[in-house]
Amino acid sequence: MNAQEYKPRDEKNPIQLSDEYTLYQKERNIEDKDIVIWELYLKKDKKLSLLDKQEVKRNNIKKALPFIDKAIEQEINDITMLIPNLIDAYKEKQNIFVFLYKDRSVMLQNYTFNEEKKTFKIKEYPLIAIGGGSVMNFGVYNMGVQKIIFDDDVAFAEVAASRQVLGGGGLKFLMIEKDEVRELKFKDNYKTVRFKSSISSFEKEYLSKEIKNQFVKHKLLKEKDRFVYYGYLKDNLAANVRGDGNIYLFYKDENNPLSYQVIKYDISTKEWLINGYQEWRVHSTDDKGW
């Protein structure tokens, strides 16, 4: 997603969280105060709730230099780096998880609702800092989210962000479970198994058999052992570039009957990476009472 090409998630293009709920952002220009106000709204039927708000002070170059179009254009571009931007979101029971650009970072917000008290609290998880200077020198930011959501309140998401010039971002692969967010860092450890084998189809029944066969072949499971395959997720590169990037495969087995496990499959090299990651807790900022 390029910040300048992205279609804003405004009232005309909201995120549909469920049959009842939608989420969208709104920008308002307060001309006499040179302020841009960004707001995040949750809508249920006709009821509207303000979830988040931020004011951005703007230098009024147009007043000082009314005939210098390039200076005005640069100011408009630079203020893009200061205004929050809603990217993606999903709802799980009483929680709404929101991915957005805010404070020059990729942010994950978790809104937990109390229907009886008509209140909610928010946790914010700063994920990726997007550095760099002016848009003229470093370009605007690019950001992408790919996610898969399972029935038992567990989701996985790959979040990628950078500036157009000289990087200035990063990539994180997350496991989101209720009130906990963990980052999966893919690297070898003492249990890691690597091998190369092409995947000819991503049809669920085929993949389930293929993964189980590979596990038996590499002595990770026995033929009689329990194995359940749940689905796959393409990373941001694989979702946009044919024949490149990674695909993540999710399963539970005899050794891990209660927790999801992840296989990383490299599309171009055909390499499988099993037991090749460590989990790290992602810390939130202080809880905010609303």
N, C-alpha and C positions, 0 to 999 in steps of 0.2 A: 504494500500500500504506500503510495506516494502522497504526502500530505496535501499537495496541491491538486492531485488528480482524483483523490478519494471523494466519493459522494457522501456528504455529511449525514450522520444519523440524526436528522432533525425531525420535526413533527410530521413532515411529509414522507420520511423514510425511517420509521422507527424500527427498533429491534423487537420482534415478537417473542416475548418470554413464555407465554402460554395463551390459552384461549381468552383469558381475562386481562392479562398484564402486557403492557408495552413499555419500552424505555426509549427516551430520546433526549437530545441536548438542544439548547437554545442559546443564541448569542444576541445581545442587545447592545447597540451603540448609544452611549450617553454623550452626545456631541458637545454640549456646553461644559462638560467636565473632562473631556478627552479620556473617557473610560469605556472599555469593552467589558460587559458582564456576561459570563458564561454560566449556564445553569443546567443541571441534570434532573430530569423529571421521570417519575414513575406514574403511569396512568392505568387505572382500573375502572373500566366503564367510563363514567364521566368524572370520576374523582381523580384529582391531580395532586401528587405529593412531590415537594422539592427535596431531593436527596443531597445535592451538593451545589456549591456556588463559589465562584471565584471572580474577583475584579482584576482587570489588567489595565494599568496606566499606560497611556499612549502619548508619545511625543508628537505634537501637532506640527509636523514639518510643512504641511500644506499651508499653514498660516505664515510661517517664517519664510518659506521658499516656494511660493505658489506656482512658479513657472519652471521649476526643475523636476521634470517628470521622473527621472531616474531616482532621485532622492525619495520621492513619494513612493515609488514602486518598492524601493529597498525597505522603507519603513513598514509597508504592508506585509512584505515577506518576513521581516524580522519579528513582527508581532505574532505571526503564525507560530513561532517557536514558544511563545508565552501563553497562548490560549489553550486550555485543555481540549482534548478531542476524544470522544467516545468511539471505541473501535469494535468491541464485541461484548457480549454478555449472555448469561444463561441463568435459569432459575431452578433451584432444587429445594422443594418443600418450603421452609421458612427462610431460605437464604437466596440472595441474588448476588452473583459474582460478576463483576464489571471489569473489563480490561480497557484501559484508557491511557492516553498520553497526558501527563500532568507534571508540572514543575520540572520540565526538561528530563522526565523519566517515563519509562513504561511502568504503570501502576496497576495492581490488582486490588479492587475494593470488594469487601464482603459485607453485605448488608443483611443483618439478622433481624427479623420482624417478630414483634409480640402483638398478635392480633387482638388480644383482650385489652391491653393497655394502649393500643393504637400508637405504639412507639417502635423505634428501631435503633440499633447501634451499628457502628461501622468500624471495620478494621481495614487498614490500608497496608499493603505490602509493596514497597518499592522493589522493582525487579531489575530494571536495566537503566543505568544513567546514559543519557544521550548528550555527549559533550560537544565541543566545537564552538566556534564563534559565529560570525554573521552568516546569514543565508547567502550573501554574495560570495563568500569565500568557501563555505562548506556545504551549501545546498540545504534544502529542507530535510525533514526526517522521513525515513521509510519504516513502516511497522507492519507486522503480520502476526496473526494468531490462527493456529490450527488446533482444533480440540475434538475430543471424543468423550461422551458422557455415558456412564453406565447406570443401571437401575438402582444400585445400592449406594447412592450418594457419593460416588467416586468419579472424578473426571481427570483426564490427562490433557495437557496443553503444551504446545511448543510456541514460544513467544520469541520473535526476532525483531531487532530494531537497529537502525544505523542512520548516519547522515549520508547524503548523496556523494560527498567527497571526503576521502580519508577516514571512512568508517565512523568511529566515535559511538559505538553501540555495543551490541552483544546478542547472545542467544541463550535461552533457558528452556529446559524441559521440566514441566511441573506435574506433580501429582496433587490434586486438590481433594481433600476428604473432610467434609463437615467444617470444623473450625481449624483445620491444620493444613498448611501448605508446605510441601517438600519439593526440593529440587533434586532431580536425578542427574548425576554427573557420570557420563559414560567414559569409563576407562578400565583397563584390565585390573583384576585382582586374582587371588589364589584360586578362585572358583571359575574363572573365565574360560569359556570355550569358544574358539573361533574356527570357522570352516567356510568353504565356498560351495554354494549350490544354488542354481537358478530357481526362481519361483515362476512357474508358467501361468499361474492363474491366481487371482485374489478372491475367487469364489469361496465362501465360508467353509463348505464341506470339504473342498479340496485342501484348503490351507490347514484345517484341523487335522486331517490325515497326514499331510506332508510334515507338519511340525512334530507330531507324535512319532512318525517314522524316523525323523532325524534325531530325536531325543533317544529313541531306542538304539539306533545305529551308533551314537556317540556315548552310549552307556550312561545317559542321564536319567533314564527311566527304563522300567521293564514293560513288556508288552501288556501285562495285566494291570499296570498302574493307572490310577485315575488321571485324566487329562481333559481340560475344558478350554477351548479356544473362544475368545469373546469378540475379536474384531481387530481392525488395524487403523492406523493414523498416518497419513502422509505428512512429512514436514513441509515447511514453507517453500523450500526449493523444489521438492518433488511435486507440490501442488501447482507450480507455475512453469516448470521446465521439464519437458518430456525426457525420460531416460536418465534423470539425475536426481540426487538427493537421497534421503533415507525414508524408510517405512518402519513404523513401530508396530509390533505384533503383541497382543495382550492375551495372557492365559493364566490359569491356575492348574496346579498339578498335585500329585501325591505328596510331594515335599513341601508344597506351599498351598494347602487347601483353602485358606481364608484370605490370602492377600494376592493381589494382581502382580504378575511378573511381566517383564518387558524384554522382548527381543528387538535388537536394532539390526535392520537389514539394509545394506548399501546397494542401491539399485544398479549403479554403474559397475561395481566390482563383484557383485553377487555374494558378498561376504555377510555371514551371520555372526552376530555378537550376542552370546548368551551368558547370563550372570556377569555382565560387563558394566556394572554401574554401582555407585554408592548413593545413598540418600542423605540429604542435608536439609535440616529444617530452615524454612524461610521465615525470618522474624518480621512481625508487623510493627507499625508505629503504635503508640499508646491508644487504647480504646477511647472512642469518643462517645459520650452519652448524648442522645438526641431526644 
